[in-house]
Amino acid sequence: MKKFSAAGCEFPIIWVVVVISFIIIGSGSVLAVSVVKEIRLNNPSGIAVNEMNGNVYVANGTTMTVISGQTNEVTDILNLTFPEPIIRDGNISTRGLPVALSWNPSDQKLYVAVHSIYDNAFLCFPGFPCGVLVIDGVTNDVVKVLPVDGYDLQDMAFNPENNKTYLVAGNCEFGPAVGDCVKQARGEVLTIDNQNDSITLLAQVGFSPKGITIDSDNKVYVANQLSDNISVVNGSTGSFLNNLTLQGGRPVEILYNTFNKHIYVTNGFNNSVDVIDRQTNNVIKSIDVGDFTNGISFNPSNGFVYVTKAINNSLNVIDGQTNKVVETVPVGVNPFDVAYNDLNERIYVSNRLNNSVSILQSP
């Protein structure tokens, strides 16, 4: 469900690096952490897990690499060419650059938000629609593309309560020149009806929205980076419920931890993860995790939260019961996204600057 952007690269380079195993001890606990494998992929970014068969999707450039959750070997490389071109006002696009991934367990499909490519430029504003690719989770075929007349698509999340995929996008006031953003506007949450592929506006949120998550009460939480707050809206009606003010951290990623029922927010400016109580809407703890937090994921069986740290080239493990960092695990250079695979109990981390995906056995 993580957002990303990268320079296009058509043919990923793939190789496998040595397996390492070790035990890490820290903060009063002992966790067995196994680096199972490191797979080399050029320019990896966002990651999503196929919850039906455990396969892992990694976006890299304008392609998507599929890693088997059973063997941890690369099994497929998907070309993200649109089944039908997007045409608007005479502008034509046939492929796109992924910016967000979301797995839909209901229809067993992967939804991929892309910035469409027009004349070798990645564009996403009026007259040059973005798109959402729908990939069959069984065949790995791109089965359709849904044009999105939005601006600056950022993140996606699936809502099991209504079988809809939620898409958050930035917004802008445009000048007379094509694509000339003269002033940031409030962001938007869009819904994709996975039955009829209709896309509708659900609600407006704050400025420069980044991450999105949905809790078990059908409440949608959006991390607004420039507004420095969290918008909370009703997942069915879009009605405004709350704005949760943060302390200057510039929120980026956000998730709902089903194990302890709390909301976790990564803050890029003050190197912390805020924990929000959904009942009181208060930040109950701000966890210092070190330089430049980025991706976030969690283990639903024990509540452990995993946070990538781009500067320190590491993955922090947070105990969901104590909300303390219990381990810091070295990974590749400039780790970006992270995803937990419940079917094989492994953690996948994309490392952008040394072009690799680290695969770790979870504690």
N, C-alpha and C positions, 0 to 999 in steps of 0.2 A: 503494500500500500504506500510505498515511499515515492516521493517525487524526485526528479533528477533531470539534468540536461548534460549534453556532452557533444563534442565535435563528432560529426558523422564519420563512421569508419565501416566500410562495407564488409570486410573479410577479417573476422577476429582470429588472432593467433592463439593457439591452444596448446598448452603442455602441462605436465603434472610434475610437482615438486615433491621432495622427500617427506615422508610421514614422521611426525614428532609426537611423542607422548610424554606427559609430565604431570606431577602433582603440585598444586599451588596451595600454600597455607597462608591464611591472613585473617585479621579481624576476628579472631576467636573461632574460626571455622576452618574445616578442611574440605576443599572441593577437588574432585578428580576432574581435571580438564584435559581433554585429549584433542590435539590438533590432528585430525584424521587425514586431511589432505589439503593441499593448496593447488588449485587449478588456475593456470594462466589464461586470462582472457583480456584482449586489449580493450581498454576503456570501459570497464564494468561500472554499472551505476545501480539502478533500482532492482529489487529482488521481490519475487512473490512465489508462494508455494501452492502447488496443485494439491488440494486436500483430499482428492479422490485417490491418487496413486503415489503421492509423495514426490513427484518430480518438481524441480526447482527451475524457475524462469529467471534469467539474468539479462537485463537489457545492456547491450554494449553497442554504442553507435546507433546505426539504423537497422541493426539486426537484434535478434533475441536468441540467446543460447539456452538450451534445455539440458539440465543435469539430472541424471537418474538419482532418485532418492534411495534406491537400493544399492547401487554400485558406486555412486558418486563419480560416474564417468559421464562425459559429454555425449549425448545421444542424438542431438539434433541442433541445427542452426536455422532459425526462421528468418526469412526475408520479409520485412514488414511492408510489402507492397500492397496498396489498397486493391480489394477485389474490383471496385469500380472507382474511377477518379472522382475527386471532389471538384466541382465546377461552380464558381460563383462570380458573377460580373465579368465573365470572360477569363478569369484566372483558373488555372488547372493544376491540381496536385495529385500525384499518384503514390506518394509514400510520405512517411513522417518520422520525426524524432521522438521517441518515447519520453514522457515526463512523469508518468504515474502508472502504477499497476494495481489491479484489484481482482482477487479471485472470487468468483461467485459459485458457492457450493450448490446452490439450488439448480442452476442449469449447467453446471460443470463447464463453465467457460471463464476465460481470462479476459478482463477488460483493460485495455491499454490506452491511456490518453496520450495523444501525440500533438506536437506542433508540426503542422503540415509543411512540406517542402515545396516552395514555388521558385523555380529558376535557381535552384541550389541555395536558397535562403530559407531558414526556419522561421516561419511567420505564423502569427495567431492574433488577428484583429479584424475588425469589420472589413468585409470584402475578401478576406483571406482566412476562411474558417479553419479552426483546429479540427481534430477528429478523435473519435474513440474507435479503436479496432476491437473486434470481438474474435477471440481465438478459441477454437474447439479444444477442450482439455483432453480429448481422447486422440484425435488425429493431429493436433497441433496446427491445423489449417486456419488461416485467416478467413473467416466466413463472411464478415461484413465490416463496413466502416460507417460510422454515424457522424455526419458533419455537426460541429458545435460552433455556433456563432458567438463565441466568447473571446475573452482576452486573457492570455497568460495563465493557462491551465496549470494547476499545482499538485493536487493530491486527490485520491479517491478512497472510498470505503464502502463496503457492502453492508446493507441493513437487513438482517434475517427476519425482522418483524414484518416487512412488507415486500421483500424480494426486489428491492431497488438498490441501484448503485448510486452513491452520492459523489458529486464532483465539485471541488472548490476551485474558483478561478479569481484572479485579480481583476481589476477594472480600471478604466482610464477615461479621462476626457480628452478627446482627440482634436488636434488642430486641423487646418485645411490640408496639410500635406499628408500623403498616405502613410499610415502608421506612426504619425507624430503624436506621441503621448505628452500632452502639455501639463497634465495634472492628475495625480493619483485619485481614484474614486473608490467608493466602498466596494469591497469584494462581494462575490455572489456564491451561493450554494445551488447547484443544479441537481436534479434527480433524473436518472435514466430508468425508465420502466423496462425491466428485462423481459417482459412478456410481449410488448408491442414496440419497443425501441424508441418510444417517445421521450423527448428531453424537455423538461420544464424548469422554470425558475422557482426555487423553493423559498429563498430568503436572501436579503442583503445582510452582510456581516461587516467586519471592520476593514481597515486599510491593509493592503498587502497580506492577504491570508495565505498561510503556508500549509499547515497540517489539518486533517479532519479525522474525527473518530465518532462512533455512535455507541451509546451505552445500552444496557438491557431495558431501560425505561423509554426507549425510542427518543432520547434526547441527543441532538447533534452538537458536538463541540468543535469549534474552529479556532485555531491559533492564528491571531492577527499580529504579524510582526511589527508593522509600523504603529499600529494602535496600542501595542504592548498589552493586549488583553485577550481573553477567551470569550468568544460569542457562544451563547447557548440558545438553541432554537428547537421548537417542537419538530420532530422528524416527519410528522404527517401533515401538519397544517402550515409549518414554517413560521408560526407565531414566535415572537421574541420572548425569551424566558429570563435571560440574565446576561450581563457582561461581567466577567471576572477579571479584576484588575491585577496585574502583576507588578513586579518591582524593577522595571527597567531591564529585564533580561532579554527582550526581543525573542518571543517564543517562535520555535520552528516546527518541531514535530510533536505529535500528541497521540496518546493511545488510552484506551479503556482496558484496565486490567480486570478480567473477569474473575480472577482468583480472590482479590481483596476488595473489589468494587470501587477502586480509586482511579482517578485520572492522573496520568503522568505527562509532563510537558518538558521538552528540552529547550533550554535557553542558550542561544548562541553567544550572547554578549557577556553574561556573568558566569558562564561555565557551570551551570547548575541544572538540576532536574527538580521541578516543582511537583509536589504531590497534592492533589486537590480532593477534598472530601465532597462527594456529590450531594450529601444531605445538607451540609452547611454552606457549600460553595466557598469554603475557605481553603487557603493553602496551609496544610497542616505540617508540611516539612519542605524545606529547600535543601536538596542534597548536593554538596559540592563534589563534582565529578572530574574537575580539571578542564584543560583547554579545549575549547571549541567542540561542544557536543553536536552530534549530527543525527544519525538514524537511531531508531528505538524499536524494540520488539519485546515480547515477553513469553514466558512458558506458562500455559494455562493450568498445568498440573501442580505447580508449586509456587506460582506467582513471581518467580525470578524475572527481573527486568534487565534487558541487555541494551547498552548505550554505546555507540561508537564515538571515539574521540579522534578527530582528524589530525590534530597537531601531535599528539602523543603516540599515534599509531597503535592504539590499544582498544580493547573492549572492556567496559566496566560491567560488572555483575552486581545488581542491587537485590538484596533480599526483600521480597514483597511483604514480609511479615514485620520486619524491623525498619524497613526503608533505610538501610545502611548499605554502603558499598562494601561487599565482602571479598571481591577479587577484582584485580586488574590484569587482563590477559593480553600479551603482545599478539598483534596480528600483522597485516601488511601495512604498506605506506599509504597514508591518507584514507583510512577506512571511511566509507560513505554510508551505505545502507546495511541493514541487518534484518534477518528473518529467522524465525524459529520454525522448524519442521516437526510437527507433532507426531508424524508417522515413523520417523527414524530417530527422534530425540536429538537432532543435531542443529547447530546454529550456523548460518551462512552469512559471511561478511564480504561485501565488495570493497576492494582496495584499489582506489583509482590511480594512484601514482606509480605503483609497481605492477599494475595490470594483472590482478589476481583476485580469486575468490578463496577465502579461508573457510574451511569446514571444521567445526569444533564439536566434540561431544559435549552435550550440555550437562551441568551438575544436577 
